[in-house]
């Protein structure tokens, strides 16, 4: 039997190569109604553009039917249909290959460029805890999720600024954001002496206040650096303050000295090749103008600044039905936490908020609600928060609570099997090699494997993709993908779980199908737990 991880990308690549020279044609099906008859499709119009009258040569059809190669899923049939070339995989064989080695589908593929360094800068964390705006909270959560995704792919990530406010640190811990605390403040003495030599001592003929060291003409600097693309045209003069120099000193210190555990053999020594590091400023749209000033100052006032600075801009966060009302991030957290407690009290009866056993659960549900709201939309787009109680319901399929609810359902399922096994109702779980995967023939089972388990490693890779070679100041990141994926996985699992009785009657002739279904749901559980870990969320065993 063939071994090795199957991949959607590898299969699509082999399918397109079999058609001969030209652009990609094949698409992976995702909808249930299409998956009843096919897994991949080469649309008729695309075939007409590739071949005369869309007639695919016989030798090409033969090559597609016999497709093989590393990571390529085994093909059952390939045939012309009115929609185009329809291809279906050998589903029992795919089930067996995937479910016999689940860990291969829940770990990122090895990075293409090991040792890459990324400095993630989130200016919002210099704000006072009590004044942190919702748009700033969004940047913090985006930066935290991006850092997890990059580290999972072997990228060395440094987070700046180190947080000094103890209240902010406590808040970040509540949010399950993994961010460093400050031990000491970087010295800006050298920067200060350099700045005084570069700056003018007055501003429009007016004397400057003691905290302002001078001004710098940014327009001239932009033209000198050739970085006008993407910069705000209103950038002109910048007043250089002691606070700005302190920020620059911390950034430069972080750029030159990496923690001992950041990368073996490279940590703890100055990195004189600053061009090897990508600096990403994760900022709200309101903070971008100020950050552009800081970029230019860094280039001007430091001997060896980073050659690559990019801005990941997060759109505004609005609250529906509350124009002009400014809700802070801590207020938002307390509001959602109170809703979670209220919903649980209505569901279970009594005030569970005072029960220590439920304290952790309420905290996780609250954070899950917030993270799915803040991360479920592409970073550059606006978010409109709806604060109604329905948004934290376990029946609201778009919510983080819904995902955590289905995580708990999976845990309950396996706990029920364990208890029944200990009572002697079910046998112990047999070796995976002895399972008959042809017993998995429900359309919901293939949907879970083909849309969630099989492509999960591809998804992990996409969340860590940063196109830093693109021109301009801005960079895009797909931080919304994981939330959308976990919501869809939870919807597919919920539909299947509500329809199919997994733990059947304790009769020997039913055990075979029960075990292959449990093996499938073990894989679903592993994918779900891995995805939640990328968001800094622990799995829940009950709600």
ChimeraX attribute file (.defattr): number of C-alpha atoms within 10 A of each C-alpha:
attribute: neighborCount
match mode: 1-to-1
recipient: residues
	/A:1	4
	/A:2	10
	/A:3	11
	/A:4	12
	/A:5	19
	/A:6	21
	/A:7	20
	/A:8	19
	/A:9	15
	/A:10	15
	/A:11	23
	/A:12	19
	/A:13	15
	/A:14	20
	/A:15	25
	/A:16	18
	/A:17	15
	/A:18	16
	/A:19	23
	/A:20	10
	/A:21	9
	/A:22	10
	/A:23	11
	/A:24	14
	/A:25	19
	/A:26	23
	/A:27	14
	/A:28	18
	/A:29	15
	/A:30	15
	/A:31	11
	/A:32	14
	/A:33	10
	/A:34	12
	/A:35	17
	/A:36	13
	/A:37	11
	/A:38	20
	/A:39	20
	/A:40	22
	/A:41	22
	/A:42	22
	/A:43	18
	/A:44	20
	/A:45	14
	/A:46	15
	/A:47	19
	/A:48	14
	/A:49	11
	/A:50	18
	/A:51	13
	/A:52	10
	/A:53	11
	/A:54	17
	/A:55	12
	/A:56	17
	/A:57	11
	/A:58	9
	/A:59	11
	/A:60	13
	/A:61	18
	/A:62	14
	/A:63	14
	/A:64	22
	/A:65	19
	/A:66	13
	/A:67	17
	/A:68	15
	/A:69	12
	/A:70	14
	/A:71	17
	/A:72	20
	/A:73	24
	/A:74	21
	/A:75	20
	/A:76	15
	/A:77	16
	/A:78	20
	/A:79	14
	/A:80	16
	/A:81	13
	/A:82	8
	/A:83	11
	/A:84	19
	/A:85	20
	/A:86	20
	/A:87	23
	/A:88	20
	/A:89	17
	/A:90	12
	/A:91	21
	/A:92	16
	/A:93	18
	/A:94	20
	/A:95	21
	/A:96	18
	/A:97	19
	/A:98	23
	/A:99	25
	/A:100	18
	/A:101	15
	/A:102	20
	/A:103	13
	/A:104	16
	/A:105	23
	/A:106	22
	/A:107	17
	/A:108	18
	/A:109	15
	/A:110	11
	/A:111	15
	/A:112	9
	/A:113	9
	/A:114	12
	/A:115	18
	/A:116	17
	/A:117	23
	/A:118	20
	/A:119	21
	/A:120	23
	/A:121	23
	/A:122	24
	/A:123	21
	/A:124	21
	/A:125	23
	/A:126	16
	/A:127	14
	/A:128	13
	/A:129	20
	/A:130	13
	/A:131	13
	/A:132	19
	/A:133	21
	/A:134	24
	/A:135	24
	/A:136	28
	/A:137	23
	/A:138	27
	/A:139	28
	/A:140	24
	/A:141	25
	/A:142	26
	/A:143	24
	/A:144	21
	/A:145	24
	/A:146	24
	/A:147	23
	/A:148	19
	/A:149	25
	/A:150	23
	/A:151	16
	/A:152	19
	/A:153	23
	/A:154	20
	/A:155	21
	/A:156	23
	/A:157	24
	/A:158	22
	/A:159	19
	/A:160	23
	/A:161	21
	/A:162	21
	/A:163	19
	/A:164	17
	/A:165	16
	/A:166	12
	/A:167	13
	/A:168	20
	/A:169	21
	/A:170	12
	/A:171	17
	/A:172	19
	/A:173	12
	/A:174	14
	/A:175	20
	/A:176	20
	/A:177	19
	/A:178	16
	/A:179	20
	/A:180	14
	/A:181	15
	/A:182	15
	/A:183	9
	/A:184	8
	/A:185	13
	/A:186	16
	/A:187	15
	/A:188	20
	/A:189	12
	/A:190	12
	/A:191	18
	/A:192	19
	/A:193	11
	/A:194	15
	/A:195	22
	/A:196	15
	/A:197	11
	/A:198	14
	/A:199	17
	/A:200	15
	/A:201	16
	/A:202	15
	/A:203	14
	/A:204	7
	/A:205	7
	/A:206	8
	/A:207	11
	/A:208	15
	/A:209	10
	/A:210	9
	/A:211	10
	/A:212	16
	/A:213	19
	/A:214	22
	/A:215	21
	/A:216	22
	/A:217	14
	/A:218	19
	/A:219	16
	/A:220	12
	/A:221	17
	/A:222	17
	/A:223	10
	/A:224	10
	/A:225	11
	/A:226	9
	/A:227	14
	/A:228	16
	/A:229	12
	/A:230	12
	/A:231	16
	/A:232	12
	/A:233	9
	/A:234	9
	/A:235	16
	/A:236	14
	/A:237	14
	/A:238	19
	/A:239	17
	/A:240	22
	/A:241	17
	/A:242	15
	/A:243	12
	/A:244	16
	/A:245	23
	/A:246	18
	/A:247	21
	/A:248	22
	/A:249	22
	/A:250	17
	/A:251	22
	/A:252	19
	/A:253	16
	/A:254	19
	/A:255	24
	/A:256	19
	/A:257	16
	/A:258	21
	/A:259	14
	/A:260	12
	/A:261	11
	/A:262	18
	/A:263	18
	/A:264	10
	/A:265	9
	/A:266	15
	/A:267	16
	/A:268	15
	/A:269	12
	/A:270	14
	/A:271	15
	/A:272	11
	/A:273	13
	/A:274	18
	/A:275	15
	/A:276	15
	/A:277	21
	/A:278	21
	/A:279	24
	/A:280	21
	/A:281	25
	/A:282	29
	/A:283	27
	/A:284	29
	/A:285	16
	/A:286	14
	/A:287	16
	/A:288	20
	/A:289	15
	/A:290	13
	/A:291	17
	/A:292	21
	/A:293	21
	/A:294	18
	/A:295	17
	/A:296	18
	/A:297	21
	/A:298	22
	/A:299	17
	/A:300	18
	/A:301	21
	/A:302	16
	/A:303	10
	/A:304	15
	/A:305	20
	/A:306	21
	/A:307	14
	/A:308	15
	/A:309	21
	/A:310	22
	/A:311	22
	/A:312	25
	/A:313	23
	/A:314	25
	/A:315	21
	/A:316	18
	/A:317	19
	/A:318	19
	/A:319	16
	/A:320	12
	/A:321	11
	/A:322	12
	/A:323	8
	/A:324	8
	/A:325	9
	/A:326	12
	/A:327	16
	/A:328	17
	/A:329	20
	/A:330	17
	/A:331	16
	/A:332	16
	/A:333	19
	/A:334	12
	/A:335	14
	/A:336	23
	/A:337	22
	/A:338	15
	/A:339	21
	/A:340	24
	/A:341	22
	/A:342	17
	/A:343	17
	/A:344	18
	/A:345	14
	/A:346	11
	/A:347	10
	/A:348	10
	/A:349	10
	/A:350	12
	/A:351	12
	/A:352	17
	/A:353	19
	/A:354	10
	/A:355	10
	/A:356	9
	/A:357	10
	/A:358	16
	/A:359	13
	/A:360	13
	/A:361	21
	/A:362	21
	/A:363	19
	/A:364	25
	/A:365	25
	/A:366	25
	/A:367	23
	/A:368	26
	/A:369	25
	/A:370	25
	/A:371	24
	/A:372	22
	/A:373	21
	/A:374	26
	/A:375	23
	/A:376	22
	/A:377	19
	/A:378	18
	/A:379	24
	/A:380	16
	/A:381	12
	/A:382	15
	/A:383	23
	/A:384	15
	/A:385	17
	/A:386	14
	/A:387	16
	/A:388	11
	/A:389	13
	/A:390	13
	/A:391	22
	/A:392	25
	/A:393	20
	/A:394	18
	/A:395	13
	/A:396	13
	/A:397	17
	/A:398	23
	/A:399	25
	/A:400	27
	/A:401	27
	/A:402	25
	/A:403	30
	/A:404	29
	/A:405	23
	/A:406	26
	/A:407	24
	/A:408	17
	/A:409	19
	/A:410	24
	/A:411	17
	/A:412	15
	/A:413	16
	/A:414	15
	/A:415	13
	/A:416	13
	/A:417	19
	/A:418	17
	/A:419	12
	/A:420	16
	/A:421	15
	/A:422	12
	/A:423	10
	/A:424	11
	/A:425	14
	/A:426	20
	/A:427	16
	/A:428	13
	/A:429	15
	/A:430	11
	/A:431	9
	/A:432	15
	/A:433	10
	/A:434	9
	/A:435	18
	/A:436	15
	/A:437	24
	/A:438	13
	/A:439	14
	/A:440	18
	/A:441	11
	/A:442	11
	/A:443	13
	/A:444	18
	/A:445	18
	/A:446	22
	/A:447	20
	/A:448	21
	/A:449	21
	/A:450	22
	/A:451	20
	/A:452	25
	/A:453	24
	/A:454	25
	/A:455	17
	/A:456	25
	/A:457	21
	/A:458	16
	/A:459	17
	/A:460	23
	/A:461	18
	/A:462	16
	/A:463	21
	/A:464	23
	/A:465	16
	/A:466	15
	/A:467	11
	/A:468	17
	/A:469	8
	/A:470	11
	/A:471	12
	/A:472	15
	/A:473	17
	/A:474	18
	/A:475	19
	/A:476	18
	/A:477	19
	/A:478	20
	/A:479	24
	/A:480	19
	/A:481	17
	/A:482	24
	/A:483	25
	/A:484	17
	/A:485	18
	/A:486	23
	/A:487	23
	/A:488	18
	/A:489	22
	/A:490	24
	/A:491	17
	/A:492	17
	/A:493	23
	/A:494	19
	/A:495	12
	/A:496	18
	/A:497	17
	/A:498	9
	/A:499	10
	/A:500	14
	/A:501	11
	/A:502	18
	/A:503	19
	/A:504	12
	/A:505	13
	/A:506	15
	/A:507	9
	/A:508	9
	/A:509	9
	/A:510	12
	/A:511	17
	/A:512	15
	/A:513	19
	/A:514	20
	/A:515	23
	/A:516	25
	/A:517	20
	/A:518	18
	/A:519	19
	/A:520	24
	/A:521	22
	/A:522	17
	/A:523	25
	/A:524	23
	/A:525	19
	/A:526	16
	/A:527	24
	/A:528	26
	/A:529	19
	/A:530	19
	/A:531	22
	/A:532	20
	/A:533	15
	/A:534	22
	/A:535	25
	/A:536	21
	/A:537	20
	/A:538	18
	/A:539	21
	/A:540	20
	/A:541	17
	/A:542	15
	/A:543	18
